Amino acid sequence: MSDSSSLPPVRLLSEAQLARDALAAPLLSRAARLARWAGPGTRVGAGGELVEEQLPEAAGVLGLAGDDAAAFAGEAWRVAVDTGLVEIVDEEEGTVEAGEDLAVLTSGAPQDVLGVWLGALDTVLADASVPDLDDLVEAMGEDGEIDLSSLDWDPEAEAEFLDGVLGNLYLLTVGENALGEVPVPLPALAASMIVPDDMGEPTNDVLEQVSDAMMRLDDQFRLLEPIGLVDFQPVDEALMADADEEPAAPVDDLDVSRYGVVRLTPLGLYGLRARLTEAGFSAPAVGELADKGADTLLDGTAGFPAAAAQAEIEQWLARREPLSAARELLSAARGTDPGAPLRRLHCQQALSLVGMEAEPALREVLDNAELGGLARVWLSENDAPDVPPPSEAMVFWLTIDTVAAQLAAEGNSTELQALVEGLAQQHSGFFDSAWRVDHPAAPDVLEAMGRLHPDKKVAKEARKAAFKARSQQGG
């Protein structure tokens, strides 16, 4: 992804609900409990880590048992320190006290709670890019130092790989044709990072890389689930058993979930969007434009998928009186700049959500060359009485404007091709009239009609009309 590209808009839960989800995330909840437990007798090492002899007590406070209890307690403590839930008082003595941010979790605003959670997410993501403990133990020399060169580990490359995976998971979750809440198979995520787009059948070497990446992701998503970023079903351990071992139970080779599946939670969507925005990406969220002007709304939703655009417009309209909203939309839809046709198309779509209270605003622009056509369409669709018929010039102007908007929104789509064919078929002499239309987009629209129409004779007429229109406009 380019950091200059605009990502599909995401629908987020309210900050209040997201804050509740953040507080319920197991890892942040454990970190808060340890921060409340910490007292004068708590001791930390040089890096702020809880001293080893106090890990069992910390695990007990968290109700953890088993071989991994101490590790889980240590992870929760690290989050508590990194997020300011615990503050180190004296580094030499290793003493600590509850941090100021601990109170945020109980009495802070939702936005402040989410700020603490984002800090915890940063800590976990950093941990997820570190080699696992077994690899670190193997790389440890007799002097206790870890030989990083023997690990074949590049910290920056690991972090970039995980960021890329999470970016792809974000794209698979948002947008018009996204998977939404459908879990994504781990092999598909791994392949999205490894297999080149132009590769047909992956080679054995590439498949082996995908398999290695899949197992790496399995470890990483196990770490990311407790912070509430994802819901994760790990890789079936039977798949990792030795070939000579008999599986404990019959397995279904066609069950893709055995290879691990993952989906972003609503909290995870919020977290990744925040990180993407911080990294310089344009990652809009539905509802951000609700308090902006109509010009910002129409321009801002220009690149939105249809469902997201409607949701954004509905939130914008909900804050305004229908009549004043209609007047503001119509005012913003004026213009002869290249973006104006698409603004008018979105204005028309927005007005379709407004009731008859907006009728006076539409009647006010009936004589306007740019808005009179769409005003007549709206009034007719709402069965308003005494709608004056449009002049032929207005009909052709509106036609050119509509095709220009469709070109801007969809490019050379199948739907636009069907519209072009219909226009040429229904109106004899269409091109002879169309090139005379005083619309700045007329040359480009007629040129596009020449490209899109399958009939060579009609396409030639369109191109000739485009030449005339351009000459008329001095182009």
Secondary structure, DSSP 8 states (H G I E B T S, - for coil): --TTSB---B----HHHHHHHHHHSHHHHHHHHHHHH--TT--B-TTS-B-GGGHHHHHHHTT--STTHHHHHHHHHHHHHHTTSEEEEETTTTEEEE-GGGTHHHHS-HHHHHHHHHHHHHHHHHHHTS--HHHHHHTB-TTS-B-GGGGT--HHHHHHHHHHHHHHHHHHHSSTT--TTS-EEHHHHHHHHHS-TT-SS--HHHHHHHHHHHHHHHHHHHHHGGGTSEEEE---GGGGS-TTS--SS---TT-GGGG-EEEE-HHHHHHHHHHHHHTT-B--BTTTTTTS-HHHHHHHTTTS-HHHHHHHHHHHHHTS-HHHHHHHHHHHT---STTHHHHHHHHHHHHTTS-GGGHHHHHTTTT-TTTHHHHHHHHHHTT-S------HHHHHHHHHHHHHHHHHHHSS-HHHHHHHHHHHHHSTTHHHHHTT---TTHHHHHHHHHHH-S-HHHHHHHHHHHHHHHHHTT-
